[in-house]
Structure formats: C-alpha cells, structure tokens
Amino acid sequence: MQQCTVLRPASQVERETLLRVQEEAGTSINLCYQCGKCSAGCPVAFAMDYTPRQVIRLLQLNLVEEALGAESIWICATCETCSTRCPRGVDITSLMDTLRREALRQGRITDKKVAAFNQAFLEGVRKYGRLYEAGLLMQHNLKTGQPFKDAQLGLPMLRRGKASMFPEKIRNREQIKKIFERVREMRGESK
C-alpha cells in the first residue's frame, strides 16, 4: 500500500526555498507539463524513489520537504539526458544539483556516503583543477569508514594506466580556486 501525502498550502519558508532553488538552478518548474520524457530517458530512474518528472511534480505541488528528502536527488547521475530531452527546456539536471546543495545546507542528507563522495569530488577539483581518481577514492573511503574498500582494484588500474598514484595538475589552477571562492561568496559562506 502506498503512502498518501496530504496537500496543504506551502509555508512561507517552503515558498522561499522553492523560489531560491529555482533561481539558483536557473529554471522554472512551472514550464513542466509532465510529459515524462525526462523520466523515460533517465538511465538511473529504475533506482530512484521518485523519477525526475515526479520530483518536479513534488515541487509544483509545493512539497519541498518531500523533494529534499528524496533519495532521487542523490542518485541522479547528472548525465543531462533529462534536460536534453525536455521539450520545454526545463533544466532538470541543474534542479537536481540545486536540490542536493539545498539538502546539504539544511543538513538533510539521506545517504552520508553520497555526501562524502560529493565533498571529496569537489575538493579534488578545487585543489588540482581536475579529477584525481585515486585521491577521490581514498578520501571517500576514509570519510565513510571503509579504508580498504576496493583496494584490490588499485594496483591493476595503476598498471593499466587507468589511474595515477599522484594528481595531475592543470595550468592556471588559481583560476579554478577563484571560481570556488566566487561561488562561496555568492552563497554567503565563509572559508
């Protein structure tokens, strides 16, 4: 039996959160007419509790808390298939990413491992200007309390040149750091 959600008028906080999410994502949920093309093309929809179309519908119905608590926002692969397929130009990928950031801001993390991965990924890009796979895995595994997870895969990947022991740094890394600083300033976050 499915759980029933009671519709009620959105609170002022929910309305403000919804407006902020749309503004940050640079898209409007009101453009969506629920055709379902986003969900039909989503490669990870099978693993989601709410498909991309349903997440947008939750937001259209002012069910912001339900959308922020959805596993789907953490499962989204950010592949942009949904945004590409949308006939109305709704940037669903950006919306899902913005919902993740909002959930992090509010401390509403449904899966600590996903949040740790997200943080490790961004930290690697900030430091090196690109992804450092070995560092990402080590940092993620340490933060999630599983230091030897997938350790047996490391040596074969190193031998085949699929991963590097040391990070490869790009030129002008200072520009990447400035981008991260600008984003922090825009969000009103301190160092």
C-alpha positions in Angstrom: 0.0 0.0 0.0 1.4 3.4 -1.0 1.9 6.2 1.5 -0.6 9.1 1.0 0.7 12.7 1.1 -1.7 15.3 2.3 -1.6 18.5 0.2 -1.6 21.7 2.1 -0.7 25.3 1.4 3.0 25.9 1.4 4.5 27.7 4.3 6.4 30.9 3.8 9.7 29.1 4.4 8.8 26.4 1.7 7.8 29.1 -0.8 11.1 31.0 -0.2 13.1 27.7 -0.5 11.3 26.8 -3.7 12.0 30.3 -5.2 15.6 30.1 -4.2 16.0 26.6 -5.7 14.5 27.7 -9.0 16.6 30.9 -9.1 19.8 29.0 -8.3 19.0 26.3 -10.8 18.2 28.9 -13.5 14.9 27.2 -14.4 11.2 27.3 -13.8 9.3 24.2 -12.6 6.1 25.8 -14.0 7.3 25.2 -17.5 7.0 21.4 -17.0 3.7 19.9 -18.3 4.6 16.4 -17.1 5.1 14.7 -20.4 7.6 12.2 -18.8 10.3 12.4 -21.5 12.9 13.1 -18.8 12.0 10.0 -16.8 11.7 7.8 -19.9 15.3 8.7 -20.8 16.9 8.6 -17.3 19.4 5.8 -17.1 19.1 5.6 -13.3 15.3 6.1 -12.9 14.9 2.4 -12.0 16.8 3.1 -8.8 15.0 6.3 -7.8 12.2 6.6 -5.3 10.8 9.5 -7.4 11.6 9.8 -11.1 12.8 13.2 -12.4 9.2 14.0 -13.5 7.9 13.2 -10.1 10.5 15.3 -8.3 9.3 18.3 -10.4 5.7 17.4 -9.6 6.5 17.4 -5.9 7.9 20.9 -6.3 4.9 22.1 -8.4 2.7 20.9 -5.6 4.9 22.8 -3.0 6.0 19.5 -1.4 9.5 20.9 -1.0 10.3 18.8 2.1 9.4 15.6 0.3 11.6 16.6 -2.7 14.6 17.5 -0.4 14.1 14.1 1.4 14.0 12.1 -1.8 16.8 9.6 -2.5 16.5 10.5 -6.2 18.4 13.8 -5.8 21.4 11.8 -4.6 21.0 9.0 -7.1 20.9 11.4 -10.1 23.9 10.8 -12.3 23.9 14.4 -13.6 24.2 13.0 -17.2 21.9 15.7 -18.5 19.7 13.3 -20.5 16.6 14.6 -18.8 17.4 18.3 -19.6 18.3 17.4 -23.2 15.0 15.6 -23.8 12.8 18.2 -22.2 10.6 19.8 -24.8 10.0 22.8 -22.6 13.7 23.5 -21.7 13.4 22.7 -18.0 17.0 22.2 -16.8 16.2 19.2 -14.6 19.9 18.4 -14.1 20.6 21.8 -12.6 17.4 21.5 -10.5 18.5 18.1 -9.0 22.0 19.5 -8.3 20.5 22.6 -6.6 18.2 20.3 -4.5 21.3 18.4 -3.4 23.0 21.6 -2.4 19.9 22.8 -0.5 19.6 19.4 1.3 23.3 19.7 2.3 22.7 23.3 3.5 19.8 22.1 5.6 21.7 19.0 6.9 19.1 16.8 5.2 21.4 14.1 4.0 19.7 10.7 3.3 23.0 8.9 2.4 26.2 10.1 4.2 28.3 8.2 1.6 26.9 10.2 -1.3 27.5 13.5 0.5 31.1 12.4 1.4 31.7 11.5 -2.3 30.3 14.8 -3.4 32.5 16.7 -1.0 35.6 14.7 -1.9 35.0 15.2 -5.6 34.6 19.0 -5.3 37.6 19.2 -3.0 39.8 17.3 -5.6 38.7 19.6 -8.4 39.3 22.7 -6.2 42.8 21.5 -5.3 44.0 20.1 -8.7 41.7 21.7 -11.3 40.6 18.2 -12.4 39.5 14.9 -11.0 42.2 12.9 -9.1 40.6 9.4 -9.0 42.9 7.8 -6.5 42.6 10.7 -4.1 38.9 10.8 -4.5 38.6 7.1 -3.6 41.0 7.3 -0.7 39.3 10.4 0.7 35.8 9.0 0.3 36.7 5.6 1.8 38.4 7.3 4.8 35.4 9.6 5.4 32.9 6.7 5.2 34.9 4.4 7.5 35.8 1.8 4.8 39.5 2.5 4.2 40.2 -0.7 2.3 37.1 -0.8 0.1 38.0 -1.6 -3.5 41.7 -1.6 -2.6 42.2 -4.7 -4.7 41.3 -2.7 -7.8 44.0 -0.1 -7.3 47.1 -1.9 -8.5 45.5 -3.3 -11.7 44.2 0.2 -12.5 47.7 1.7 -11.9 49.4 -0.9 -14.1 46.9 -0.3 -17.0 47.3 3.5 -16.7 43.7 4.0 -15.7 44.6 5.8 -12.5 47.7 7.7 -11.3 49.3 7.5 -8.0 49.9 11.2 -8.0 47.5 14.0 -9.0 47.9 15.6 -12.4 47.7 19.3 -12.0 46.4 21.6 -14.7 47.8 25.0 -15.6 46.2 28.1 -14.1 44.8 26.3 -11.0 44.4 29.6 -9.4 41.6 30.4 -11.7 39.7 27.3 -10.5 40.3 28.3 -6.9 38.9 31.8 -7.7 35.7 30.1 -9.2 35.2 28.2 -6.0 35.8 31.4 -3.9 33.2 33.3 -6.0 30.7 30.5 -5.5 31.3 30.6 -1.8 30.8 34.4 -1.8 27.6 34.1 -3.8 26.2 31.6 -1.3 27.3 33.8 1.6 29.6 31.1 3.0 32.8 31.7 4.9 36.1 29.8 4.3 
